[in-house]
Structure formats: structure tokens, C-alpha cells
């Protein structure tokens, strides 16, 4: 019932751009903390960007500040990650994540990921 589906990944050259999309369904989208994570081969999964309360609070990893932008379309229940000035080190599988906490209860959902490859 609860689904997160990523799309928009692919192969781009260094300096290029991509926009990732995460389509959410089956839960109250606006009440969740939405995030993008990524995991490169041989590395730990890392937090890339987070948006809370439909844009009231936004955070980015230091490695992507000034290059990536997270946003939402609340009417369509979609989270975007606009990625500009891409570097080879951005190559990874990118995952969409949704979290909602109610006191001691935590609801945590993940998409299956989309591959981003930055190479010449």
C-alpha cells in the first residue's frame, strides 16, 4: 500500500545535470520527513538532502551544497532532487526515504533506488 518509486537516473558527463523524482502513495505525504540518500560501491549509505514540513526546513550534505536542490510538489505527492554540476564522485544508487515519528512509534519507508552514473 505504501510506495516510494524513484525515477530519473541515468548516465551523464561531468558537469551535467539530472532531476530525480520520487512518487509517493499510500500515506499522508505532507506529515513526513522526506529525504534523498545515496550509496556508492564499497561505501556506506549517506544522507544527501532532507525536506521537512513541505519546505519549512531543508538541509543538505556539505558535499552537495550549492549543486543539489530538494523540492516537493504536494499536489502530486512527488519529491524532486535537482542535481547540477555533477561530479564522478556523485555516482551512486539514489534512494528516496520517508519518515514519520509519533512519540515512541517510527514509520520508515524506502524506495528501491535509481542509478546515477557520472562519467566521460
N, C-alpha and C positions, 0 to 999 in steps of 0.2 A: 504494500500500500504506500509506504513512504519510499520515495525515489529521488535520487540525485543523478542526473545524466549530464556528463561533460561532453563538449564538442569544441572544435576549432583548432585542435592541434595539427601539427604538420612539420614539414621541413622548410626552413628559411635560412638565408645567408646572414652572416654577422652584420649588425646594423639595421636589419629588417624589423618588421612588426607582425604581431599576431593578436587576435582577440579571442580569448576563450570564453565559452558560455557554460553555465550550469543551470539546467532547468529543474526546478524543484516542484514536487507534488506530494499530496497526502498529509501535510502538516501546516500549521499556521506560520507561514513564511516570515511575516514581519516581527514575530516574537523570538526569533532565533538569532544567534550569533553566527554569521556566515564567514567562512574562511577559504582561502586557497593554500594548499600545501604542495610541496614538490619533493620528489625523491630521485636522485641521480644514482647510477650504478655504483655500488660499493659505499654509499653514503647513507646517513640517517635521514629520515623524512623531516623536512624543515617547514616551518610556517613562513609563508610568503606575504600574505595580507589578510586583514580581518576588517569586517564592517559590522557595526552594531547599531540597532535601532534605526534601520534604514538610512544610515549615513551620518548619524549624530556623532559616532565615534569611529574613526578609521585609523588603522595602524599598518605599517609596512616594515618588512625586514630591511636592515641597513643596506644590504646588497642590491636591493631593487628600488630604493627611494629615488625619485626623480625620473624613473624609467617606466614603472608599472603603475596602473591606476585600477582600483577596485570600485565597482558601482553596482547598483541594482535597478531593476525595473519591477516595482512592486505589483503593478497591474498584471504583469505576465509571470511573476514568480521566477525571475531569472537573475542570476548573479554573473557579472562580467569581470574579466581581468584583461585589460588592455596592456599589452607588452610592447614597448618601443625600445629602440637601440639595443636589440638583443645581442647577447654575447655567447660564445661557445659554452661557457660555464653555466648558462641558463638551461642547457639541455637536461631534461628530466621528464618523468611522468608527473603530470599535474593533477591533483585531486581536489574536489570540492568537498567541504565539510560543513555540517550544520549542528549546532549545539544549543540546547535549552536546559537551564537549571531551575528547578523548583525545590528550594531548601535542600534536602538530602538526595533528591532524585536528579539524575542527569540523563538527558536524551541526546544521543550522539549518532549521527548518520554520515555515511561516506558514499561518494560516487566511486565508479570503477577506474577512473583516471583517463587521461588523454596524453599521448606522447608529443613532446615538443623537442625537436632536434634543430640546433643552430650550427650550421657547418657550411663551408665554402666548397 
